[in-house]
Amino acid sequence: MRKYLSLLLVLTLLLPALALGEARTDTLSVSPVTGELRPGKAVLLTFTVPRDGLVDLRLLDDADNRVSVVVLDLTVQQGENRVWWNGTYEGVPVAPGRYRLVLYQDGVTAETPVLVGAVAPYLTGIEVGSATVTPETPLTVSFYASCAGRITTGLRTGSEWRQLASWQIEAGQNTLTWSDANTFDGEALFTLMLTDAEGYASNEEQLPITLSGFVAEDETLVMDMVEMEPTAVPANADELEQPAPEAGAAEPTPAPTEAPDLSDQRVFTPSFGSPYTGLDTTMNYWTLPMDITDEAAVWEMLMQPVTVLDDGGKTADQHKRQIIIRAEPSADSEGVGVVTNLTQSVHVLEQGEEWTLIECYSSSFYDSAVKAWNMLVQGYVPTKYLKTVKPNQTMGLVVDKLTQRLYIFKDGGLYDTLLCSTGLANASQPYNETRSGEFLLQNPAVGGWQDGNMYCDMGIRFNGGDLLHQVPARVNADGTKNYSSYTAALGTKASHGCIRVQRQRTPLGTNMQWIWNNRADEMKLVIWEDWQGRQIPYPEDDLVLYYNPKNGQMYHTAETCYSATGKTFTPFTYGELDTGDFAKLTRCTYCTPPLRKAEIDAINEVYAPGGDHDPVMTAAREALKGD
């Protein structure tokens, strides 16, 4: 039996001195600790020493009182050294607060500030029954969990990782068993990660295992792997502990409809393709064509009351809980989808005394009870859960997954447009697709958080683990932030389900910071589905654009732009954009000018009528049916 030591032991790893180019090795220094250190989750501390010898690392308060110890009498080499620490000493976690991490060598000190938060989720006392897994001998793992939450398991080979399954567990001692006939033979790491109700994940624990006897001699199975960071687990946990039923579609009696004319873009409403098309003749989110140019209608829709579900619970995770949508008006009926409590609006079709027929896009996450990835489903929910909410009447937001733009509506019309990125699904993570629908932003907001070396700021929750937030940054070793790679992806699908919003200011001064400063409880956010057949129209040829005739390289939407402060640009028209020197101009990423006709054509070709609307989710649903 293989045993693993508790995470509550101090973990130390001394790495050899590294060649750092221009980095100085003749001074004592400690690299800044970015983000919040949470006891129970190890972080890598980096420091530089001028000579070989012994060092101490201690945590002190402002009065120089010792709060905790990282290491004592650690042997180091000249140059950069590293040590792992999980925020505890002799099994005692550091209390939350602001402290100083102090490095000592030969009577000389160096320090950096440290912010310590609450104890993180952690797993300890991990034991496996056998390190060799066969079809006849499944893997049995027992462990102690510091809190209740969601255990996510996976297989890792090198930098590639494949999610296997997840379970809702209680705090304390737990045992799980895993075996999968659709796998491979060979060496791998079986991974476990615990995510608490707030979406914070533990360290990824890795168990070396050998898989044997799963592949026949005349077969070759390729493991479906994806590259991802160990902590990039969707921050969604619910209380639905029943095994996930097979996803299926409800079979209500449809209203008689004719085949829609897909050349008429007015047929593309959020409920496009519903068997109940035409039943609701009022104007609302579900019946309004997805046309951003009809500003008056969009504003009216954003100000209308919404119907959400409230299961009556008052716990801290009430905005993350999910309610199962049933195929029939019975608690014993199969689930066809899930809806997020309190924040997700539903379309009421037929209201009964005990059960109400509704439709919405299923908010299925990786751990939801029903795996109906962003499907427009119809089914039944308890009538007693229905609740009408009047949204904030000062502002509303529209996100269009077709254009990858966020539209700010204020004072009765369209106020400004920002670049965004919604979720990018893949074969192993169909749940990455941002769920379409009508939602309410929630306060108090989440704010900033760090996931590995990725930092996200100004997060506002709108659907379980999905947040509206500023485009992420990569955190460098010196604590500085680099937004370039994530900013370059704005305007395309790129996230794990959250909505990333641009950081650069438009000519009106709007960006994610502006939304954060103007946020209000119950502000409505609607997300439009990029249905197959939807098309982006060309702008009018007489639309005025701007550029700098003195060696300017970009085209803009206004005379001035924060991308070139102090400059006043010269106007030209969209009809001239593909002619002469204008054809060499690139699109500004601050003021979100329109795409060129060729770029619009490329998007419209992908969404031409007749194609598979979401091939990734289609394949994932088919795979579920075969399980």
KETORVO-714093 format. One record per residue: x negated, z, y of N, C-alpha, C, CB in turn. Coordinates in steps of 0.05 Angstrom, whole numbers, plus 5000, padded with zeros to 4 digits. Glycine has a CB too. Layout:
BEGIN
XZYXZYXZYXZY
...
! end
This chain:
BEGIN
498350004976500050005000498250005025501950245000
498949825044497349795068498549975090497149505077
497050135103498050305124496850235151497550605118
498450275172497550215199497850465216499249985211
495850495234495650735250497750735272492950765262
498550965281500550995302499550865328501251285307
501450755343500850645370500250875389503050475380
500851125382500351345400497451435399502251565394
495851295384492951345385491751175406491651295357
489651265419488351095439486950865424486251255456
487450625432486250395419483850305436488250155417
481450285424479150205439477849965426477150435441
477049785442475649545433473549465453477649305428
471049505446468849435464467949155458466549635462
468148985478467248705475464548675486469248515488
462948485476460248435486460448345515458848225469
458148375529457948275556458347985557455248355569
459747885577460447595579458847465601463447565584
458247215597456947065619459146985638455446815608
458947075663461047045682460246865706461947305693
458246705703457546525724456646675748459846335732
458246675770457446795795458147095796458746655818
459547205775460347485776457847665777462047555752
457947875794455748055796455748255774455748195824
453348325764453148525742451448755751451948395717
450748775778449048985787450649205801446948865806
453249195799454849405811456949505791456349295837
457949745796460049865780462749795792459650175778
464549675776467149595786469249605764467049315799
471749635773474049635754475949415764475449915752
476749245746478649035753481449145759478748815731
482849035778485549145784487349125759486848985807
489149325756491149325735493749215746491549615723
494448975738496848855749499348955735496648545747
501548965750504049055739504149345732504648895714
506149425717506649695710505649755682509649765712
504049965679503150055653505150235641500350185655
506150175617508150335604506950455579510650175597
506650725577505550845553506850755528505751155556
505250705508506250595483505750305479509150645481
505150155502504449875500501649835511506549705516
499849745494497049725501496549505522495449675476
494749565540493749375560490749365558494749445589
489549135566486749095564485549155592485948805555
483849365593482549445618479749315619482349755621
479049205642476549065645474849195667476948765651
472249235661470549355681467649245678470449665678
466049275699463349175699461449405705462948945720
459149405690457149615694454449485699456949805670
452649615715450049485721447949515700449049605747
448449695680446349735660447649835634444349945669
446149805612447049915586447250225589445149835563
448950345573449150635573451850735564448650735601
452650965575455251095568457051115593454751375557
459651085589461551105611463851275603462450825621
465251385623467851515620469951355636467751815628
472351345626474651245641476851455641475650975629
477651545665479651755667481751675687478352015675
484051795684486251755703486552015720488951695688
486351975746486552205765488852165784483852225780
489852395795491852375816490452375843493852615814
491952385865490752365891489152615898492852325912
489652835884488153085889485753115871489953325886
484952895857482752885838483153055813480252975852
485653125807486253265782486353065760488953415785
485253145737485252955714488052945702483253045693
489152705700491852665689491652585660493352445705
489752415653489352325626486552215622491552115618
485852155597483252035591483751775576481552235574
482151575584482251325569480051335547481751085588
477551375555475351405536473251595548474051125530
471751725531469551895539467051805524470152195534
464751795538462151725526462351465510461251945508
463451265522463650995510461050845514466050845521
459950735493457450575495458150305505456050565467
456750215527457349965540454749805543458750005567
455049545549452849375555453049275584452749135535
450749205595450749105623452548865625447849035631
454148855647456048635652458848725647455348405634
460548535639463348585635463848715608465048335638
465548915608466449045583469449085584465049325580
470649115561473549145560474349365540474848885551
476649485545477549695528480649695528476449975536
481849715504484749735502485650025507485749635475
487850055521488950325525492050305525487950455551
493350495512496250485511497650705527497150495482
496150825546497351015564497851285553499950905573
496351355531496651625520493851745516498251615493
493852015513491352155506492152375487489852255531
490852375463491452565442494452575436490452845450
495752335437498552315430500452375452499152495407
499452445476501152525498501252295518500152785512
503652175523503851955543503552055571506551815539
502551885589502251955617505051955630500351755631
505552155647508052165661508251935682508452435675
510551825687510851615707509751705735513751535710
508451525749507351585775505151385783506251865776
504051425807501851265817499251425815502351175846
497251305802494751455797492351275804494551535767
489951385798487451235802485951225775485651365824
485250985767483650945743480750945752484350675728
479251155743476451195753474451155731476251485765
472450995737470250935719467751095727469650625718
466451225708464051385714461651275698464551685707
459351245711456851195697454551305714456450885693
453151485702450651605714451251715742448451395715
453451855745454151985770455351795791451752105781
455651535785456851345804459651285794455151075806
461551245813464351185805465350925818466151425813
467350815805468950595816471750645807467850315807
473750545822476450595815478350375823477350865827
480750385812482950205820485550345817482849935803
487550285833490150425830491650325805491950375855
493350505794494850445770497750555774493550565744
499750395767502450475768503350515739504350275783
504250755732505150825705508150855705503751085694
509450715687512450725685513250895661513550455683
515750855653516951005630515650905604519950965629
515951075584514751005557516050755547515251235537
514450565538515350305527516350345499513150095529
518050155489518650145461516150115444520649925454
516050245422513650215404514450255375511350395413
512850145358513150165329510750315318513549895315
511150485299508850635288509450705259508350895304
507450795245507850865216508650625200509851085214
507550395206508350145192507050135165507549895209
508750085144507750065117509149825103508350325101
507649675087508749455072508549515042507349185079
510649435027510549484998508449324984513249424987
508149064991506148884979505448675000507248754953
502848615002501948415021502348135010499048465028
503148104985503747834974506747804971502247804946
507747594983510647544983511247304966511747505012
513047334946513847114929516947104929512747144900
518046884918520946874916522147114901521846624903
520547224882521547444866520847714878520347434838
518847714896517947964909518047934939515048044900
520348004950520647984980518848184994523548014988
518448135020516848325036518648555044515748175061
517648795039519049045048517249185068519649225023
518349235091516849365113518349615122516349175136
517049835123518250075135516650155160518350315114
518050275179516650345204518350545219516150095222
517150675239518550855257518950715284516951125261
521350705294521950585320522450805340524450395318
521150775363521350975384524150985397519350925405
525650765395528350765408530050565393528150685438
532650575397534450365387533950105401537350455389
534349885387533949625399534049405379531249625413
532849185386532848945370530148885359533848695386
529848875332527348805319527348505315526948955292
525348365325525048085321522548035303524747925348
522847885282520747825264519947535265521447905235
517447485257516447205258514047175240515847125286
513146925237510746855223508846725243511246675199
506346815243504346705262502046595246503446915282
501146345253498746235244497146135268499246005223
495046265275493546185299495146245323492645895298
495446035341496946065366499845985362495745905388
500645905337503345815332504946045320503345575314
507546045328509346265319512046155313509546485340
513246255292515946165283517646415281515846005257
519946425295521746645293523246635266523746655316
523546865253524846875227527746985230523247045208
527947245238530547365239530347605258531647455211
532647725265532647965282534848145273532847895312
534448405277536348605269536648815291535548745242
539148915295539549145312538949395296542549145323
537249565306536349805291536850055308533449785282
536750285295536950535309534150655312538750735293
533950855330531350995333530751155307531451185358
528151175301527451325277526351145255529751485267
526551245231525451105208527250875200524951295185
526050635195527550395187526050255165528050215211
527550095149526349925129527849655130526650055100
526249445128527449175127526149025104527149025154
527748825095526748655073527048365081528348705046
525048205076525147925084524047745061523547875110
525447525057524447305039525847055048525047375009
524446835047525546585057524646355039524746525087
526646225026525946005008524845765023528345924991
525545735048524745505064522245575080526945405083
520045625066517545695079515245555065517146005080
512845655068510445515058508745715042508845395081
506745615029504845775015502245805031504245664987
501146045032498646075047498546345062498245855066
496446375078496046625093497546605119493046665098
498646835128500046845154500047135164502946725151
500947165188501447435199504447465202499947475226
505547675190508347745194508547915218509547885168
510047835238510147985264512748135268509747795287
512548365281514948515288514748595318515148775271
516948585332517048665359519748805365516648425378
519649025379521949185386522649135415521549485380
525249055420526149015448528349215453527148725452
528149365475530149575481532549455495528849805497
534449625503536949535515536449415543538849765517
534249485555533549375582532049115580532049575598
531449025555530048775552527048795552530848585574
525949045551523049085551522049085522522249345566
519948935517518948905489516449075484518348615484
516149155459513749295450511449105446514349455424
509149215438507049035429507948885404504449195423
506848655400507348515375505548625353506848205378
506848745333505348845310504948625289506749095297
502548605278501948375260501048485233499848195272
502348385212501648475184500648235169504148605170
498148235159497148015143498647995117494048045138
499647765110501047725085500247455072504147735088
500747435046500247185031502847095020498147235009
503646845026506146725016505446554992507546555038
506846594970506046454945508546384929504146634928
508546144918510746054900513145944914511546284884
513045894940515345784954515445484954515345884983
513145354950513045064951512444954923510844964971
514144774913513644654887511244474888516144494878
510044424866507544264865507943984876506444254837
510443864872510843594881512243584908512543444861
512243804923513543814949511443894970515844014949
512043804994510343885018512343975040508443655027
512244225046514044335067512244395092515544585058
513244305114511844355139513244575154511544095157
511844785161513045005175513644925204511145255175
516044975213516944895240515945105259520044875241
513745045273512445235290512845155319509545265284
512645345338512545285366510445465379515345335379
509145355400507245525414508845695434505245345429
508245955434509546135453507946385455512446185445
508346535477507046785481508446995464507046865511
506947195453508247385436510547535449506147585427
510447585475512547745488514747575499511347915509
514647305495516647135507519247135490515546845510
520447375487522947405472525147425492522847645454
527347275490529547295509530447585512531847125500
530747675536531347955542534348005539530348045570
535347985515538148025511538548195486539747765509
539948425488540548585465543448675467538648835463
544848665444547648745445548148955423549548505442
550649035421551349235401552849125378553049455414
552748855374554248735353552548745328554948435360
553248925309551548975287552348825261551449275282
554548685262555448535239553648295234558448465241
553248205209551747965205553147735219551447905175
551447545228552547315243554147145225550247155257
556747095231558346915215557546625221561346955220
558346455203557746175207559346075231558446005182
557845935250559145835274561045605266557145735294
563345605278565245395272566945335297567045465249
568345125297569945055320572845135315569844745326
574145235336576945305333578545045329577945455359
580845075316582444835311585244875323582644795280
585444895349588044915362589444645362587845035390
592044655367593444395370592844275396596544435367
591444045397590543935423592943815438588443725418
592543805465594443665481593943365478594243745511
596043205478595642915474594142795498598342775471
591842675492590242555513589342275505587842735520
588742115524587541855519584541865521588741635538
583141675510580241675512579441655542579041445496
577641825551577041825580575441575587575442075588
575841485612574241265622571641385634575841105644
569441355619566941485627565641345652564941485604
566741115660565640995684566641135709566440695685
568841295706569941445728568741725726573141455726
566941785744565542045742567342285747563242055762
569742235757571642455762572642585736573942355778
572242445713573142565688571242785679573342355666
568842805691566842995682567343265697564042895686
569043425685569443695695567943885676572543765696
567644135683566344325664567744345637566244595676
570444275636571844285610572144015598574544415614
570343825605570343555594570243565563567943385605
572143415551572243415521573943625509569543435511
575043805525576744015514579243905502577444225535
580244005479582743905468585143985486583144015440
584644155506586844245523586644115551586744545526
585143895552585043755578587843675587583343495575
588443735612591043675624592943905623592143445610
592344115607594244345605594244495631593444525582
591844525644591544665669591444455691588944845670
593444455709593644255730592744375757596444145733
591844625758590844745783587944665787591145055782
587044705812584244645818582544905815583944535847
580644895798578845125794576245025782580145345775
574445205775571845125764572144935740570245365755
574144985723574344835698575544555702576044985678
577044515723578444265727577244095750581344315733
575444215765574344075788572043885779573244265809
572143625786569943445779567243555790570443165790
565143505775562543605782561243415803560643635758
562243435827561443255849560643425873563743065857
558043445878557043625900557843515927554043655897
558543265929559143155956561843235966558942845955
563643335948566343425957566043715965568443395934
564743765988563944035996566344215999562444026022
568544116010570944286015572044395989573044136031
572244215969573344295943571444485929573744045925
568844435930566944625917567044895930564044505919
567244905957567445165971569945315962567345126001
572145165961574645295953574445415925577045095954
573245265907572845355879571045605879571545135862
568945605895567045835895568446095905564645775912
570446065922571746305934574046405917572746235961
574846255896577146335880576546565862578146095863
578546735857578146955837577546845810580747135835
576147005793575446925766576647125746572346905763
576947035721577847215700575447275682580147085684
574747525680572547615663573747795641570247765678
572047865622572848055601571448325605572247935573
572948535603571948805606572848965582572948945633
570849035565571549175540571949475545569449135519
571649565570572149845576569850035573574349945559
567549935562565250115559563850165586563249995540
562650395588561350465613558350535610562750705626
557150425589554350485584552550315601553650445555
549950375601548050235618547849935611545350355616
548549855586548249575578550849425580547149565550
552849525595555449405595555449115604557349565613
553549035621553448765630551948575611552148745657
551048695589549648535568551248505543546948655562
553248675540554848665515556348405513556848905514
556948325488558348075483560848115467556447865470
562847965472565447975459565847725443567748025479
566547755418566947525400569547385406566747615370
569447115408571746945411572646865383571146695429
575146925376576146885349577646625346578047115341
577446495323578746245317581846275317577846125291
582746505309585546565308586046835321586646575278
588546895329589147145343589147385324591847135357
586747445314586447665295583547765295587347575266
583148025293580448135293579048065267580548435296
580447975247579247895221578547605221581047965198
579247445241578747165242575847115248580547025263
574746885239571946825243571446785273571146565228
568846835281568046795308567246505313565746975315
568146405336567346125344565446125368569845965350
565046355380563246375403563246655413564146185425
561646705434561546965447561646935477559047115438
562647135490562747145519561547405529565647105530
559947395550558547625560560447805577556147545577
560448055571562148245584561748255614561748525572
563848265630563948315659562848095677562448565664
560947945668559647745687560447465682556747765685
561447395658562047115651565047065653561047045623
565746865669568646785672569546625648569046635698
572146645642573346485621575746335632574346665597
576446115619578745945627581146035610578145645623
583046155623585446245608587346015604586946475624
587945965578589745735571592545825564588545585547
592846035547595446145540595146445537596546015513
596546595554596346885553598647005537596247005581
597947165517599947305500599847605505599547245471
601647745491601748035495599248175484604248145482
598248085461595948215449593448035449596648285420
593847775446591647585445592047365465591247475417
589747275477589847055497588046835488589047165525
589046585490587446355484585746275509589246115475
583146265505581346205527579345985518579846455537
577945875538575645705532573345775550576345405533
570945735541568545775558566145655542568146075565
563945645555561445575540560445835527559245455560
560045815501559146055486556446145496559146005456
556246405503553646515512552046615489554146735533
551546455469550046535445547046545452550546345422
545946785449543046825451541846835423542347085467
539346885421537946875394539047085376535046915398
540147315387541047535370544047575372539647785379
545547375382548447395384549747385357549547175402
552147495355553547505330554447225320556047685332
554947035339555646765332553746575345558646705342
552546395329550546215339551845945347548346175317
553145945369554445705380553145645406557645745383
550745525405549045485428550345325450546445355420
551245455471552345325495554645135488550145165509
556045185467558345015460560745085477558945055429
562244885485564844925498566744985475565744675515
567645235474569345325451572045425462567945545435
574045405444576645515450577345715428578745285452
578545935436579246145416580646375430576746235401
580846595415582446825424580847075429584646875403
581647215450580447475457582747665462578547455482
582247935459584348125465585348105494583348415459
587848095498589048075525588348315542592048045523
588048545530587448795545584748775558587549035526
582948595550580348565562580348405588578448435542
582448255593582548075616582448235642585047895616
580748135661580448275686580048065708578148485686
581548085730581147895752579348015773583947825765
577347855781575347945801575247745824572547985788
575347845849575047675872572147665879576747785896
570947435879568047415885567447455914566947135876
564947495920564047515948564947275964560947555949
565947325988567147106004565346996025569747206017
562747066024560946966045559146736035559147196055
558646726009556746525999557146485969553846616005
556446255959556546195931554345995923559346085923
553745985898551445815888552445635866549145985878
551445385867551945185846549345095835553644945857
549045095809546644985795547644755778545145205778
546444525782547144285766544844215747547744035785
545444235721543344185702542643885700544244275674
544343715711543643425712541543375733546143255717
541843475757540043425779537743635780541543415805
538043865766536144085768535744165797533444005755
538044205810538044305838539944545840539044075857
539244725858541044945864542144895892539445225863
544744905895546044845920547245105932548344625916
546445175956547445405969549845325987545145545987
552145455982554445415998555045656015556945355980
555445606041555745816061557445716084552945916071
559145886094560845816117562445566112559045776142
563545536088565445316083564245056073566945266107
561645036070560444786061557644816050560444586084
556444596043553744596032551744676054552944326020
550244886050548344986070545544876065548345286070
544644876040541944786034541644726004539744986043
539444585997538944505969536144595962539244205966
535844715938533244805928532644685901533145115927
530044645895529244565868529544805849526344465868
530244745824530344965804529544855777533245085803
529345025758528944955730530745125712525844995721
532444995696534045135677532645125650536945015675
533945225629532645255603532044995589534345425586
529844995575528944765559529044855529526044675567
531044745515531344815487529344665469534244765478
528744775447527144635427528244695399524144705428
527244575379528344595352528444885342526844425332
526445035349526245315339527645505358523445405336
528245415383529445595403531745445417527345695423
533845385403536145245416537445425437538245165395
537045685434538245875453536845875480538146155442
534745715483533445695509535245545529530845545506
537045385520538845225538540445425555540745045522
540145395581541745555600544745505595540945505629
546245715591549045685585550645615610550145945573
552245405609553845325632556245515635554845035628
557545495658559845665662559945775690559945885642
561645975693562246105719561446395716565246075727
559646495733558546765730558646915756555746745719
558247175754558047355777555247475778560247565777
553847455800551247585803551647885805549647475827
549748035793550048325791548048475807549948405762
548948675822547248865835547849145823547848875866
545849325821543149285831541649075815541549545831
540048915830538548695817536148805802537648495839
535048635784532848715767530248735783532548515744
529748535801527248535816525048395801526348815822
522648495802520348365790519548485763517948375808
518348325746517448425720515148235711519648435699
513548345693511248195683511448165653508548335691
510947925643511047865614508347745607513347675607
506547905596503847815591502447765617503847555574
501447515621500147445647502047275664497447305642
504647285657506647145674508247345689508446965656
508447305716509947485733512347345745508147605755
514647465743517147365755518147565775519347305733
519147465798520047645819522847585827518147625843
524147785840526847755851528847675831526747555874
528847795808530747725787533447845792529647815760
535547675790538347765792539847685767539647645818
540947875753542147825727544847685731542548085710
545447485715548147355716549347315689547847095730
547847335667548947285640547247415619549346985634
547647665613546047805593543147795600546547675566
541547665583538647645588537847435607537247615562
539747275617539047055636539147155665540846815632
537047095680536847175708536246935726534647385711
537146965750536246785772533846915785538646725793
531546765786529146895797527346685809527747045775
525346785823523346605836521646475814521546765856
520646235819518946095801516646285793517845835813
515946295767513946495758511146425768513946505728
509346615765506546585771504846675747505746735797
502646545744500646645725498846845740498946405714
498447085728496947285741494047255732498047575734
492247215751489347185745488147455740487947045769
485647445730484247685723483847875746481647625710
483647755770483147925794485848015807481547765814
488047955794490648045804492047855822490248305819
490647635830491947435846493947265829489847245859
495847135842497946985829497546685833500647075837
497946525812497746235814500446125805495546125795
501845995824504545885820504445585812506245925844
502145465812502045175812503345045787499145085813
502745145763503845005739506845025737502545125714
507945265744510845295743512245145766511645585743
510945145789512144995812512244705806510445045837
510244595793510144305786512544225768507544235773
513544415752515744355734518544375747515644535710
518644485772521244505785522544235788520944645813
525144225784526543975784526843855756525143775801
525844005736526143925708526844175692523643785697
527844145668528344375650525644485641530144285626
525344745643522744865636522845155627520944845660
525145295631525145585627526045655598526945725647
526245915593527346015568530246085570525746265558
531545995591534446045595535046155623535346245575
533146285636533446375663533446125682531246575672
534246175707534145965727531946025747536845935742
529845865746527545895764528145745791524845795751
527545875813528145755839525645735856530345925854
525445525872523045475887522245705906523345225903
519645725910518445935927517945825956515946035915
517345565958516745455984519345436001515545165981
519045476027521345476045522145196053520745636070
524745146053525844896064525744906094528744836054
526344686108526444696138528344906149527244426149
530344976134532245186142531145466136534945156130
528845476122527745736115528845856089528145926137
530245696073531345806049529445766025534045676043
529545956007528145955982529246185965524945985986
527946255944528946485928528846745944527346515902
526846775961526747015978529147025996524147005995
530046796006532446796023534946876008532846516036
535146765983537446845966537347145960537446685940
534947245954534647535948535547695972531747595941
534647615996535347776020538347756027533747676044
539647546018542547506024544347556001542947226035
543247665979544947715955547047925961543147805932
549247905946551348095948552648125921553548005969
553748355915555048405889557348215886555848705887
557748125861559947945854559847675868562648075860
557447585877557147315887557347125864554447285902
558846905868559346715846557046515843561946575850
556246475818554346275810555646095789551646395800
555845835795556945655775554845465765559445505786
554845405740552845235727554344995715551145385706
553644755724554844505715553344395691555044305737
554844315671553744205646552943915650555744225623
550743835639549843555641550943385618546643545641
553543355618554943205597553842915595557943205602
553642825571552942545567555042365580552742475536
554142175596555842005611555842065641558642025600
555042305648554742365676552442205688554242675681
552742115713550641955725550242055754551541655725
547742025763547042105790547341855808544042215792
548941865829549241635846546841595865551841655863
546441355874544341305894545241415921543740995897
543341525937544041585965544641335980541741745978
546041366002546541136020543941036031548541216043
543740766035541340646045540640736074541540346044
542740816089542240896116541641196119544640826134
541341336096540541616097537841646111540441746069
537641826131535141846146533142026132535741956175
530741936128528542096117526342096138527441976090
524142246133522042286152519342276139522442546168
517342196155514542196145512642216169513941936129
510142276163508042286183506542016183506142526177
506841856204505541596204502541606205506541426227
501441846212498441876214497441986187497742066238
497141806168496041876142497842066126493341996145
500442086132502242256116502542146088504942266130
502842326069502942246041505642316028500742386025
507442446043510042536031512342436049510042836027
514742426036517142376052518842636051518742136042
520442676073521742926078524642886085520243086100
526143106087528943096094529443166123530543286077
527343266137527743356165525343286182528443656167
525543316208523343246227521043436223524343266255
521643686215519443876211519743996183519544106233
517444096172517444206145515244406143517143976124
515744616128513744826124511244726108514945066110
511444496096509144376082507044276102510044156064
507844236127506044146148506844266175506043826150
506244516178507044666202505744536227506344966200
507344526248506344416273506644116276503544496277
507643986255507943696255510843616260506943576228
511243416275513943296279513843016267514743286309
515642956248515442716233517142486246516442756204
516642246236518042006245520141926226515941776250
522541846235524741766217524341486205527341786231
525541456181525941186169528341226151523341086153
529141026136531541036120530941026090533440816127
532841126075532541126046532340836036534941266032
533740656049533540376041530840256043535540206057
529140376060526340286064524340426045525540326093
525340616030523440786015521740635995524941006000
522740425984521240275964519940025975523040195941
519540016002518339786015515839866029520339656034
513939676031511439706047510039966041512139696076
508940096062507440336059509140576050506040406085
511840556055513540776047513540806016516440716056
513040596002513040605972510840775962512740325961
508740835978506541005970507041305974504040925984
509141365988509741645994510741795970511741666017
509942045967510942215946513042405957508642375932
514642525940516842695948515842975955519042705926
516643085977515843355985517243555967516643406015
515743765959516843975941517944205957514744065922
517844195983518944406000521844346007517244446025
522344106018524844046031526743886013524443896056
526043845988527643715967529043455976529743905958
527543255984528742995991529742865965526742816005
531442655968532542525944530542385927534742335952
531242345902529542185884529541895892530442225854
527541745884527541455887529541335867524641345882
530341095873532240955855531240935827532940685866
528640875824527540855797527641115782524540755798
527241345796527341605783530241665775526341825802
532141595793534941635786535741465762536741565810
534741215761535341035739534341155712534040765743
531941275713530741395689532441625678527941495694
533541795696535242015688537841905677535742205711
539041715692541641605683541441465656542641415704
539141355650538841225624538941425602536141065623
537641655606537741875586540641965582535942105595
542241975603544942085602547041855600545542255625
546141625592548041395590550241465569546641135582
552741365573554841415554554141325526557441275563
554941475506554541405478552241545464554041115477
550541685479548341825467549142105458546041855486
547442245444547942515435547442695459546042595411
549542845466549343015490547143225488552043155495
546843355466544843555462543743545434545943845469
541943355428540943325400539543575389538943095400
538243725406536943975396539044165385535244105418
541144215401543244405392544744285369545044475415
545144025368546543895346545143955320546843595351
542443915320540843965296540944255289537943875301
540844435309540844725303543544805290540344885329
545744695300548344755289548644655261550644645307
547544415256547644305229546044475210546544025228
543744575219542144755202543545005196539444815217
545145115215546645355209548745305188548045455235
550045075189552045015169550944995141553444755176
548344915139547044895113546045155102544844705115
545945365118544945625109546845755089544445815132
! end
